[in-house]
Amino acid sequence: MSLRLPLALAALMLAAPATLHASTGHATGFEAPVAHDDLDLSTSEGAARLDERVRTKVRQLCRNGGRDSTSVRLERECRETALAATAPAIRMAIANARIERVRLAGTQTASPAATPGV
């Protein structure tokens, strides 16, 4: 399973495969992968690692290289907006992973050796 994290100043959504789209308020748009296939999003550790990867990618994509106050402000606004807009989609991916884990656990039958008293 993979995620698409569209990153824009207006709205971000999570879909599939793992790519982060960004628009920094200029006419230029771009996308970059956010790997997560190696993460178990049903655990707090996996969710935290995905969050850090997204934050790292957002910082990279929003970086504009400017040092003047306007550039710094635009970069900060890009990051804040991107993270805020992406958060619900990330929460949904994590919730889906946890639901899937519970579903899989419910379909597995326990062996007689694993069930005391049987």
C-alpha positions as CSV (number, residue, x, y, z in Angstrom):
1,M,0.0,0.0,0.0
2,S,1.2,3.5,-0.7
3,L,0.1,7.0,-0.1
4,R,-0.1,10.2,-2.2
5,L,0.2,13.3,-0.1
6,P,-0.9,16.2,-2.2
7,L,0.7,19.3,-0.7
8,A,-0.6,22.7,-1.7
9,L,-1.3,26.0,0.0
10,A,-5.1,25.5,-0.4
11,A,-5.8,21.8,0.3
12,L,-4.1,18.5,0.6
13,M,-5.4,15.0,0.4
14,L,-4.1,11.5,0.9
15,A,-4.6,8.9,-1.8
16,A,-2.3,6.3,-3.5
17,P,0.8,5.8,-4.4
18,A,3.3,7.5,-2.2
19,T,3.9,10.9,-3.6
20,L,3.8,14.3,-2.1
21,H,2.5,17.1,-4.4
22,A,3.3,20.7,-3.7
23,S,2.6,24.2,-4.8
24,T,4.4,26.9,-3.0
25,G,2.0,29.6,-4.2
26,H,3.9,30.1,-7.4
27,A,3.0,28.7,-10.8
28,T,5.4,25.8,-10.2
29,G,4.0,22.5,-8.9
30,F,6.0,19.4,-8.0
31,E,5.8,16.0,-6.5
32,A,8.1,13.7,-4.5
33,P,7.8,10.2,-3.0
34,V,7.0,9.7,0.6
35,A,8.1,6.1,1.3
36,H,6.0,4.2,3.9
37,D,5.6,0.6,2.7
38,D,8.1,-0.4,5.4
39,L,6.0,1.1,8.2
40,D,3.3,-0.5,10.2
41,L,0.9,2.4,10.5
42,S,-1.2,0.5,13.0
43,T,1.5,1.2,15.7
44,S,2.4,4.5,17.3
45,E,6.0,4.0,16.2
46,G,5.0,3.5,12.5
47,A,2.6,6.5,12.6
48,A,5.3,8.7,14.2
49,R,7.8,7.7,11.5
50,L,5.3,8.5,8.8
51,D,4.7,11.9,10.4
52,E,8.4,12.7,10.5
53,R,8.8,11.6,6.9
54,V,6.0,13.9,5.8
55,R,7.3,16.8,7.8
56,T,10.8,16.3,6.3
57,K,9.3,16.2,2.8
58,V,7.2,19.3,3.5
59,R,10.2,21.2,4.7
60,Q,12.1,20.2,1.5
61,L,9.2,21.1,-0.8
62,C,8.4,24.4,0.8
63,R,12.0,25.6,1.1
64,N,12.3,28.6,-1.2
65,G,15.9,29.6,-0.4
66,G,15.0,33.2,0.4
67,R,16.3,34.9,3.6
68,D,14.3,38.0,3.4
69,S,11.2,38.3,5.7
70,T,8.7,37.7,2.9
71,S,10.5,34.5,1.8
72,V,10.7,33.3,5.3
73,R,7.0,34.0,5.9
74,L,5.9,32.3,2.7
75,E,8.0,29.2,3.5
76,R,6.5,29.1,7.0
77,E,3.0,29.5,5.7
78,C,3.6,26.8,3.1
79,R,4.7,24.4,5.8
80,E,1.9,25.2,8.2
81,T,-0.8,25.0,5.6
82,A,0.6,21.8,4.1
83,L,0.8,20.0,7.4
84,A,-2.6,21.2,8.6
85,A,-4.2,20.1,5.3
86,T,-2.4,16.8,5.2
87,A,-3.2,15.8,8.9
88,P,-6.7,14.5,8.3
89,A,-5.6,12.3,5.4
90,I,-2.7,10.9,7.5
91,R,-5.1,10.2,10.4
92,M,-7.4,8.4,8.0
93,A,-4.5,6.2,6.6
94,I,-3.5,5.3,10.2
95,A,-7.0,4.6,11.2
96,N,-7.5,2.3,8.1
97,A,-4.2,0.5,9.0
98,R,-5.5,-0.1,12.6
99,I,-8.9,-1.3,11.3
100,E,-7.2,-3.7,8.9
101,R,-5.0,-5.0,11.7
102,V,-8.1,-5.7,13.9
103,R,-9.9,-7.3,11.0
104,L,-7.0,-9.6,10.3
105,A,-6.7,-10.5,13.9
106,G,-10.3,-11.4,14.0
107,T,-10.1,-13.7,11.0
108,Q,-7.2,-15.8,12.4
109,T,-8.1,-18.8,14.3
110,A,-6.1,-19.7,17.4
111,S,-4.4,-23.1,17.5
112,P,-5.5,-25.5,20.2
113,A,-2.0,-25.3,21.7
114,A,-2.4,-21.5,22.0
115,T,-5.8,-21.8,23.8
116,P,-5.4,-22.9,27.4
117,G,-7.9,-25.5,28.7
118,V,-8.8,-26.9,25.2
